[in-house]
Amino acid sequence: MTSRALALLFVPAFVATAAIAAPAATSPDLAKVQEHLRAVQSMTAAFSQYDRNGKTLTGTLSLKQPGKMRFQYQKGVPILIVADGKSLWFLDYQVGQKQRWPIGGSPLGVLLDPSKDISRFAKVMPTADPSVISVDASDPKHPEYGRITLVFERNAAGPAGLILRGWVALDAQNNRTTIRLSDPKFNVPISDGTFRFNDPVRGGPRK
């Protein structure tokens, strides 16, 4: 998979505005998800990323409130995705390019700003497994931004009794990307340096 294809598959999942219509009544499960998100001050996990062609990439996810996230891909993938507290950066070290999106307007912004009322842009979807909560986030005013479905497991070991197991992103061209998380660790120390990076446009290596 080229870095450009990776950008098209993965990043659009983030790029949706929070300017949604007035919120409906929050369901108990959605309230539980909100409680979980607000209890997670930091998290690390291994991730596996799958595209619709069956291509798989792996790496490590680091998250720290407020507003910081890093997707460190496996060795040999010249891509880095970092949220530094203000912006989400897609960095391509192979071609020396970077792209920037605001954090606040993204569905995954719910992970980066748990103070947001998720009922404004998310709803619980039915599942066949009662141990799973599926939350769909999108902006009906901007379908071109795609949608994302977050998947939580009911598990007493997680904050507020939930563990985020991953998400499925669908862009406007129906490109589907699935992220699965494993070995999560909550509220562990993470250095702020984790969310710094070298500028690929200036020829710096990944850091």
N, C-alpha and C positions, 0 to 999 in steps of 0.2 A: 504494500500500500504506500502510495506517495504521501509526502507530508501535506500536500494540498488536499488530497482526498480525506486524510485524517482530519484536517481542519473542518471540511464541509460536513463530515459525519458527526464530529464530536461537539464542536464549539456552538453551532446553532442551537443546541439544547439549552444553552445559557441565555441566549439573546431574546428575551421577551420582556415586555414592559409590565410594570406593576399597576398601571393605570386601568384597573378592572372596575366593573360595575359594583354597585353597593353590595356588601356581603350578605349572604343568606345566614340563617341560623346555623351555628356551628354544631356539627354532630359530635356525640361523645368520643368517637374514634378520632375525629379530627382534633378535638381538644386534647386527647391523649398524645397525639403526634406533636402538637404545639408544646405540651409539657415536656416531652422528651427532648425536643430541639433546644428548649431553653435550659435544660439540665446538662447539655453537652457543651462544656467549655473548651474541650479539645478532644481530638480523636485521631488515631492512626489505624490504617487497615491496608491489607493487600487488595489489589483490584485486578480483575480480568475484564478486558474490553472486547466485545464481539460486534462485528459489523454484519450487514445482511449477506455478504459474500462468504461468511464463515471465517474471515480473518480474525485472529486473536492476538491481542497485545496484553502484556501484564505490567504491573508496576506497584508503586506504593502511594497511597493517599495520606496526606497530613492535613488536618484541619485545626484551626485555632480561632477562637472568638477574640475580638470582633473582626470578621471579614477576611480571614486569611485561609487559603487553601492551596495545596500543591499536589499536582499529579506528576510524579517522577516515573517516567516510562523505563522499561527494561533496557539493558545495555544494547546499543546499536540503533536505537530509535532516537533521532536527533530532534525530538520534540519535547517541549516543556510547557505545561499549563500552570500558571500561578495567579492566585488572587492575593494582592498585597495589602488588602485593607481598604483600598479605594477603587481599584480597577482589576479586571480580569485580563490577563495577558496570555496570548497564544504565541509561542516563540519557536521559530524554526531555525535551528543552527546550521542546517545543511545549505540553505539558500540565503541565510542572513536576513530573515524577515521577522517582523513582529506585528501583531494586531492587538488592539485594545478595545474592551467593552466596559461600560459601567457596571459595577456589581449590583447596584440597587434595582435594576430593571430586569433581573433574570429569575427564572424559576428556581435555579439552584441558589439564588439569593436567599431562599428560605433557610438554607443551611448556614449561610454566612451572616444572616441578620435575623435571629430567632425572635426578635422583638416585633417583627412584622406580623400582622394579623393574616394568617394563611387562608382564612376563609374568604378573603377578598379575591384570591386567584386559584384556589385549590378545592377539590372535593374528593370525598372517599368513594372509591369504586367497589362494586361487589366482587367478592372472590369466592372460589369454591372451598378454600381452606380457612377455617375460622381462626387459625393461628396467625394469619397474614392480614395486614392492613395495606391496602393499595391506595395511594393518593395521586390524583391526576392534577397537574398544574398547566394552565395555558391562558392565553389572552384571547377571548373570542373576538375582540375588535381587531386583532392582528394575527390571523391564522398563518400568515407567511413566516411568523417567528417559530412555528412548530409547537410541540408540546412535550412534556416530560411526566413520567409516572414513577413515583418513588415507592419502593416496596419495603415495608417494615415487618419484622417478626415479633410477635408477642413473646417476650422472654424476660423472666424475672432478673436475669443477670445484667440487663441493660438499664440505663437511666429511665425512670418512669415506666419501667417494664417493657421497653421496646428496644429493638436493635435494627438499624438501617442495614438492609441486605443488598441494596443496589437501586438501580433505576433503568428505565428504558426511555430513550429519546427518539422522537420522530420529527424530522424536519419537513419543510413545505414540499419537498420533492419525494416524500415518503421513504427517505433513507433512514433506516432504523439502526440505532446503536444501543447495545446493552452493556451496562456496567454491573458486575457482581463483586461484592465486597466479602472478604473473609478475614478471620483473625482480628476483629476490631478490639481496640483498647481505648477506653474512655478516660478523659480528664487526667491525662498523663502530661508530664512536662515536655514542652516543645519550644525550642529556641526560636525567637523571631527571625534569626538568620536563615531559617529554613525557607522563608518566603521572599528572600532576596534572590536576584539572578543577574547574570551578566547580559548585556545588551548584544543580541546576535547581529544587529546592524553594524555595530562597531567591531565585529569580528571576535568577540569574546567567546570562550568555551562555555559550556553549560556549567552551572554551579548550584 
